[in-house]
């Protein structure tokens, strides 16, 4: 069972990933480095679009949301 603390940890990791993107000179390396994090914060049920899990008991974790959006958009360009 995922608990609030898990969301807090992922939110912090996502904040770091966003900062790393701003400083990283290789987009493809960044995508590889953070692929597991992207898969950890989102799910894709068969036949449905990918969904980002950034809510926990009505609390939104904005860094998770921002990271998933950034990763998805950048990945679509490469």
C-alpha positions as CSV (number, residue, x, y, z in Angstrom):
1,X,0.0,0.0,0.0
2,X,1.3,3.4,-1.0
3,X,1.4,5.9,1.9
4,X,1.7,9.7,2.0
5,X,5.4,9.4,2.8
6,X,5.9,7.6,-0.5
7,X,4.3,10.5,-2.3
8,X,6.4,13.0,-0.4
9,X,9.6,11.1,-1.4
10,X,8.5,10.9,-5.1
11,X,7.6,14.6,-5.1
12,X,11.1,15.4,-3.8
13,X,12.7,13.2,-6.5
14,X,10.5,14.8,-9.1
15,X,11.6,18.3,-8.0
16,X,15.3,17.2,-8.3
17,X,14.6,15.7,-11.8
18,X,13.1,19.0,-12.9
19,X,16.2,20.9,-11.7
20,X,18.4,18.3,-13.3
21,X,16.6,18.9,-16.6
22,X,17.4,22.6,-16.4
23,X,21.1,21.9,-15.9
24,X,21.6,18.7,-18.0
25,X,23.2,19.1,-21.4
26,X,21.9,15.8,-22.7
27,X,18.2,15.4,-23.0
28,X,18.5,11.7,-24.0
29,X,20.6,11.0,-20.9
30,X,18.0,12.8,-18.7
31,X,15.2,10.7,-20.2
32,X,17.1,7.5,-19.5
33,X,18.1,8.5,-16.0
34,X,14.5,9.4,-15.0
35,X,12.5,6.7,-16.9
36,X,12.0,4.6,-13.8
37,X,10.7,7.6,-11.8
38,X,8.3,8.4,-14.7
39,X,7.0,4.9,-14.6
40,X,6.7,5.0,-10.8
41,X,4.5,8.1,-10.8
42,X,2.3,7.1,-13.7
43,X,0.3,4.2,-14.9
44,X,-1.0,3.2,-18.3
45,X,-3.8,0.7,-18.2
46,X,-4.0,-1.4,-21.4
47,X,-5.9,0.5,-24.1
48,X,-6.1,3.7,-22.0
49,X,-4.0,6.9,-21.9
50,X,-1.2,7.3,-19.3
51,X,-2.4,8.6,-15.9
52,X,-0.2,10.4,-13.4
53,X,-0.7,9.5,-9.8
54,X,-0.1,12.8,-8.0
55,X,-3.0,12.9,-5.5
56,X,-3.0,11.3,-2.1
57,X,-6.2,11.6,-0.1
58,X,-7.1,14.9,-1.8
59,X,-3.6,16.3,-1.4
60,X,-1.9,17.2,-4.7
61,X,1.8,16.8,-5.2
62,X,2.6,19.4,-7.8
63,X,6.2,18.3,-8.5
64,X,5.0,14.9,-9.5
65,X,2.5,16.5,-11.8
66,X,5.0,18.9,-13.3
67,X,7.7,16.2,-13.8
68,X,5.3,13.8,-15.5
69,X,4.2,16.5,-17.9
70,X,7.8,17.5,-18.6
71,X,9.0,14.0,-19.1
72,X,6.0,13.1,-21.4
73,X,6.4,16.2,-23.5
74,X,10.2,15.9,-23.9
75,X,10.0,12.2,-24.6
76,X,7.5,12.9,-27.4
77,X,10.1,15.1,-29.1
78,X,12.8,12.4,-29.0
